[in-house]
């Protein structure tokens, strides 16, 4: 190839590379602008509730009774910190954080975002129910009732970060949830006796926690080994593409770009599940 032709070829390749690079940068800039040009974040996106159970608190929260008492303080703190001022903000009839709205979980006879327990005098077995990511114990309530009617003691656990506000998942991790599962499993064992079978039901992310608990129980003799695991739509694996979401979350650390961390911003209309999650919660928590 003559020198002039080779030189022209190099210029064309360089031009194409610059064009491709400029296109990518432009697309990223446009995406950032579109994501950041959304409604302002609400308190439930940013507030940290420090009464939540964590793995570090497992040394002082040693019984399920302790866990429930901590839950009381947690939900009281949430009510104090998350208040929608009807005079300063538009009211949404389906926003769970608008007091008295159709989606306000505290307006129902039972707040199914909380752990629930169905006791038996002579249980044929014990069941621990573990809900999925962004969900609450309500998601397995029907299963729990059916098992209770068959004679089982049932405990539906509210795992850390869930049932309160979406930002709860920002400050919780899978280790916190695993510590809560161990504490709840010990409580079930105390209620049914060491010789009675324990069954762990896990839905979605809860299935991953169920498998994790079973593995730990095989190595730790102080844990009640499950007689069975029931995994419903198990979230055992996450697509490798989910790793890209962490970069969106990292860009959200730049002052003024906090909105990028969230998949969507708007009213939380589901009384027993978060409508919106941060971009990489699934990859981080499972």
C-alpha positions in Angstrom: 0.0 0.0 0.0 1.5 3.4 -1.0 2.5 5.7 1.8 -0.2 8.3 0.9 -2.9 5.7 0.8 -1.8 4.2 4.2 -1.7 7.7 5.7 -5.3 8.4 4.4 -6.4 5.0 5.9 -5.0 5.9 9.3 -6.8 9.3 9.2 -10.1 7.6 8.4 -9.7 5.1 11.2 -8.7 7.9 13.6 -11.7 9.9 12.6 -14.1 7.0 13.1 -12.6 6.3 16.5 -13.1 10.0 17.5 -16.6 9.9 16.1 -17.5 6.7 18.1 -16.0 8.2 21.3 -17.9 11.4 20.9 -21.1 9.5 20.3 -20.6 7.5 23.4 -19.8 10.6 25.5 -22.8 12.4 24.1 -25.1 9.5 24.8 -23.9 9.2 28.4 -24.3 13.0 28.8 -27.8 12.9 27.4 -28.7 9.9 29.7 -27.4 11.8 32.7 -29.4 14.9 31.8 -32.6 12.9 31.3 -32.1 10.9 34.6 -31.3 14.1 36.5 -34.2 16.1 35.0 -36.7 14.2 37.1 -38.8 15.2 40.2 -36.9 16.0 43.3 -36.0 13.2 45.7 -38.4 12.7 48.7 -37.5 12.1 52.3 -38.1 8.3 51.8 -35.2 8.3 49.3 -32.7 10.0 51.6 -33.5 9.5 55.3 -31.5 7.0 57.3 -33.3 5.1 60.0 -30.7 4.1 62.6 -33.1 1.9 64.6 -32.9 -0.8 61.9 -31.4 -4.2 62.8 -27.8 -4.8 61.5 -25.3 -7.6 61.8 -23.3 -5.4 64.2 -26.4 -5.2 66.5 -26.6 -9.0 66.7 -24.5 -8.9 69.8 -27.1 -7.0 71.8 -30.3 -8.0 69.9 -30.1 -11.7 70.8 -33.7 -12.8 70.8 -36.7 -12.4 68.5 -38.4 -10.4 71.3 -35.4 -8.0 71.2 -35.8 -7.9 67.4 -39.5 -7.0 67.7 -38.8 -4.3 70.3 -36.2 -2.8 68.0 -38.8 -2.9 65.2 -41.2 -0.9 67.4 -38.6 1.8 67.7 -37.8 1.6 64.0 -41.4 2.1 62.9 -41.9 4.9 65.4 -38.8 6.6 64.1 -40.1 6.2 60.5 -43.4 7.9 61.5 -41.5 10.8 63.0 -39.0 11.3 60.2 -41.3 10.7 57.2 -44.2 13.1 57.3 -45.8 14.6 54.2 -46.8 18.2 54.9 -50.2 18.5 53.1 -49.9 22.3 52.9 -46.4 22.2 51.3 -46.7 19.2 49.0 -49.5 17.8 46.8 -51.5 15.0 48.3 -51.5 11.6 46.6 -54.4 9.2 47.4 -52.2 6.3 46.6 -48.9 7.4 48.3 -48.2 5.1 51.2 -46.5 7.9 53.1 -49.5 10.2 53.0 -51.3 9.6 56.3 -54.8 8.2 55.7 -54.2 7.6 52.0 -55.6 4.4 50.4 -52.0 3.0 50.4 -51.1 4.0 54.0 -50.3 0.6 55.6 -50.9 2.0 59.1 -54.6 2.7 58.2 -55.3 -1.0 58.0 -56.2 -3.3 61.0 -52.8 -5.0 60.6 -49.6 -3.5 59.1 -48.4 -6.5 57.1 -45.0 -4.8 56.6 -44.2 -6.2 60.1 -43.1 -9.7 61.1 -46.0 -12.0 61.9 -46.2 -15.1 64.0 -48.9 -17.9 63.9 -48.5 -20.0 67.0 -49.5 -23.6 67.6 -49.7 -25.4 71.0 -48.5 -28.7 69.5 -46.9 -27.8 66.1 -46.3 -30.6 63.6 -43.3 -28.5 62.4 -42.0 -25.0 62.2 -41.9 -22.8 59.1 -39.8 -19.7 58.5 -40.9 -17.5 55.6 -38.4 -15.2 53.9 -39.8 -12.6 51.5 -38.1 -11.1 48.4 -36.2 -7.9 47.6 -38.3 -4.7 48.1 -41.2 -6.9 49.5 -42.5 -7.4 53.0 -43.8 -10.4 54.9 -47.2 -9.8 53.3 -46.0 -11.5 50.1 -46.0 -14.9 51.8 -49.0 -14.3 54.1 -51.3 -16.6 52.1 -48.7 -19.4 52.3 -48.2 -18.8 56.0 -52.0 -19.0 56.7 -52.3 -22.3 54.7 -49.4 -23.9 56.6 -50.8 -22.7 59.9 -54.2 -24.3 59.1 -52.2 -27.6 58.5 -50.8 -27.4 62.0 -47.5 -25.7 61.5 -46.0 -22.9 63.6 -45.3 -20.1 61.2 -43.0 -17.0 61.4 -43.0 -14.5 58.6 -39.8 -12.4 59.0 -39.4 -8.8 58.1 -35.9 -8.6 56.9 -33.7 -5.5 57.5 -34.2 -2.6 55.0 -37.8 -3.7 54.1 -41.3 -2.6 55.1 -40.2 0.9 56.0 -38.8 3.3 53.3 -36.9 2.6 50.1 -33.7 4.2 51.5 -33.7 1.3 54.0 -32.1 -0.8 51.4 -29.4 1.8 50.8 -28.1 1.2 54.4 -28.7 -2.5 54.7 -26.8 -5.4 53.1 -27.3 -9.1 52.7 -25.2 -9.8 55.8 -27.6 -7.9 57.9 -30.5 -10.0 56.5 -28.6 -13.2 57.0 -28.1 -12.3 60.7 -31.8 -11.6 61.0 -32.6 -15.0 59.4 -30.3 -16.8 61.9 -32.0 -15.0 64.8 -35.5 -15.8 63.5 -34.6 -19.5 62.9 -33.4 -19.8 66.5 -36.7 -18.4 67.6 -38.6 -20.9 65.5 -36.5 -23.7 66.9 -37.2 -22.6 70.5 -41.0 -22.6 69.7 -41.1 -26.1 68.2 -38.3 -27.9 69.9 -35.0 -29.1 68.6 -36.5 -32.5 67.6 -39.2 -31.0 65.5 -38.6 -30.3 61.8 -37.9 -26.8 60.5 -38.9 -25.8 57.0 -37.6 -22.6 55.4 -39.6 -21.0 52.5 -37.8 -18.4 50.5 -39.3 -16.2 47.8 -37.0 -14.5 45.2 -34.1 -13.0 47.2 -35.5 -14.8 50.3 -34.7 -18.0 48.5 -31.0 -17.0 48.3 -31.1 -16.3 52.1 -32.7 -19.7 52.7 -29.9 -21.5 50.8 -27.3 -19.4 52.7 -28.9 -20.3 56.1 -29.0 -24.0 55.2 -25.3 -23.9 54.2 -24.4 -22.2 57.5 -26.5 -24.7 59.5 -24.5 -27.5 58.0 -21.3 -26.0 59.5 -22.7 -24.6 62.7 -24.2 -27.1 65.1 -25.9 -24.4 67.1 -28.3 -23.7 64.2 -31.3 -25.8 63.6 -30.8 -27.7 60.3 -33.7 -27.3 57.9 -35.6 -30.5 57.1 -36.5 -28.9 53.7 -36.1 -25.8 51.7 -39.0 -24.4 49.5 -37.7 -22.0 46.9 -40.2 -19.8 45.1 -38.9 -18.0 42.0 -35.4 -18.2 43.5 -33.0 -15.3 42.9 -30.0 -17.5 43.0 -28.0 -15.8 40.2 -27.8 -12.3 38.8 -27.0 -11.4 35.2 -23.4 -10.2 34.7 -24.8 -7.1 33.0 -26.1 -6.0 36.5 -22.5 -5.1 37.3 -22.8 -2.1 35.0 -25.5 -0.6 37.3 -22.9 0.1 39.9 -21.4 2.8 37.7 -24.7 4.6 37.5 -24.8 4.5 41.3 -21.2 5.8 41.5 -22.0 8.8 39.3 -24.8 9.6 41.7 -22.2 10.3 44.4 -21.3 13.5 42.4 -23.0 16.4 44.1 -26.1 17.4 42.2 -26.5 14.0 40.5 -28.1 12.1 43.4 -31.2 11.3 41.3 -29.2 9.0 39.1 -29.1 6.3 41.8 -32.8 5.7 41.5 -34.6 3.6 38.9 -37.6 5.9 39.1 -38.8 8.8 41.3 -42.4 9.2 42.3 -45.1 8.3 44.8 -44.8 5.0 46.6 -48.3 3.6 45.9 -47.9 0.0 47.1 -48.6 -0.3 50.8 -46.5 -3.6 51.2 -43.7 -3.3 48.7 -41.3 -0.6 47.5 -42.2 0.7 44.0 -38.7 2.1 43.3 -35.2 0.8 44.0 -31.7 2.2 43.6 -30.1 1.2 40.3 -27.8 -1.6 41.6 -29.7 -2.9 44.7 -30.3 -6.4 43.2 -26.6 -6.9 42.3 -25.5 -5.7 45.8 -28.0 -7.4 48.1 -28.2 -10.9 46.6 
